[in-house]
Amino acid sequence: MRLAVSVTPAKARLSDEPTLAVTISYEQGVKLRKPSFGGSISDFIIRDFRDPPMPRIEGDRQIIEQTYTLEPTRTGKIFILPIGVTFTDARPNGDGKEHTLESEGLTVEVASVAGTALPSLASLRPAAGPVALPQPISAATWWLAALSAILAIVGGMLLWRRRAAAKAIGPKPLSPRELAYLELERLLQEQLAERDVKLFYVELTGIVRRYIERTTGIRAPEQTTEEFLREINRGGTFADDEGRRLKAFLEAADLVKFAAYQPRSDDVQESFRRAKAFIGLAPLEVAA
């Protein structure tokens, strides 16, 4: 588990909006509980928060990058307390215990908007001489000014309508892989395998079947395993190796769901890893 926290810029003005970046890197099989701050951090108000729906995968590690846009409420040095991340090492060789990893505290120096550039009476220039009165404005100038004002109003209305139309479209829908990732994360957080392993396998295979339905159109959740595999083989939906891996995964899950088979902890971990690999969220391990 690795945790990195930074604030940019470290020296800001009261009118600035510094950015707090939290980067979490962890291995497959680690159950993570992300940090939560509410509406503020220290003497900063959180104005915006960005958290990708699924982590970036690099080799055997998953990387989460959270970004917070902050607004300072006062000037001076503001100290941000260490940020903690709680995780459980549920890897096959892990200790299965809950741990907390904390970052170092950060100090952000916030200056006023004016800073040290305050006006001074000594810097005033001497009085200026007489100024000529402006000439009367011609009718053509008035017409040009009125036309410019009308064009500005029309341009503002068009811009407002464009922004309103963009808001009406709404956010981009999540992809089938992103939806499956969120479902797997929720299943992991519920720790259902420890309480009801049969129900855990029902939920796990349901996630894989829904992912297949969203990506291929096959009504996977409404078919038995035998019917579903028969349709896959008939339509050539998956490659031979991928089809065999899916068949082995579903049939192993059916032993737990319908034959009262009690899997070991390693079996549960391997089933979860195979589900992630089939969805494309974990690297596939090929036997030599």
PEKAHU-V185350 format. One record per backbone hydrogen bond with DSSP energy under -1.0 kcal/mol. CO is the residue of the C=O (numbers start at 1). NH is the residue of the N-H. Records with the same first field share a line. If there is no record, write none. Layout:
BEGIN
CO = NH  NH
END
This chain:
BEGIN
2 = 25
4 = 23
6 = 21
8 = 19
10 = 109
12 = 111
13 = 16
18 = 70
19 = 8
20 = 68
21 = 6
22 = 66
23 = 4
24 = 64
25 = 2
26 = 62
27 = 30
31 = 88
33 = 86
39 = 46
41 = 44
43 = 73
44 = 41
45 = 71
48 = 69
50 = 67
56 = 63
58 = 61
60 = 28
61 = 58
62 = 26
63 = 56
64 = 24
66 = 22
67 = 50
68 = 20
69 = 47  48
71 = 45
76 = 110
78 = 108
80 = 106
83 = 103
85 = 101
86 = 33
87 = 99
88 = 31  90
89 = 96
91 = 94
97 = 89
99 = 87
101 = 85
106 = 80
108 = 78
109 = 12
110 = 76
111 = 14
114 = 117
116 = 118
120 = 123
121 = 124
138 = 142
139 = 143
140 = 144
141 = 145
142 = 146
143 = 147
144 = 148
145 = 149
146 = 150
147 = 151
148 = 152
149 = 153
150 = 154
151 = 155
152 = 156
153 = 157
154 = 158
155 = 159
156 = 160
157 = 161
158 = 162
159 = 163
160 = 164
161 = 165
162 = 166
163 = 167
164 = 168
165 = 169
175 = 179
176 = 180
177 = 181
178 = 182
179 = 183
180 = 184
181 = 185
182 = 186
183 = 187
184 = 188
185 = 189
186 = 190
192 = 196
196 = 200
197 = 201
198 = 202
199 = 203
200 = 204
201 = 205
202 = 206
203 = 207
204 = 208
205 = 209
206 = 210
207 = 211
208 = 212
209 = 213
210 = 214
211 = 215
212 = 216
213 = 217
218 = 220
219 = 222
220 = 223
224 = 228
225 = 229
226 = 230
227 = 231
228 = 232
229 = 233
230 = 234
231 = 235
232 = 236  237
239 = 243
240 = 244
241 = 245
242 = 246
243 = 247
244 = 248
245 = 249
246 = 250
247 = 251
248 = 252
249 = 253
250 = 254
251 = 255
253 = 257
254 = 258
255 = 261
264 = 268
265 = 269
266 = 270
267 = 271
268 = 272
269 = 273
270 = 274
271 = 275
272 = 276
273 = 277
274 = 278
275 = 279
276 = 280  281
END
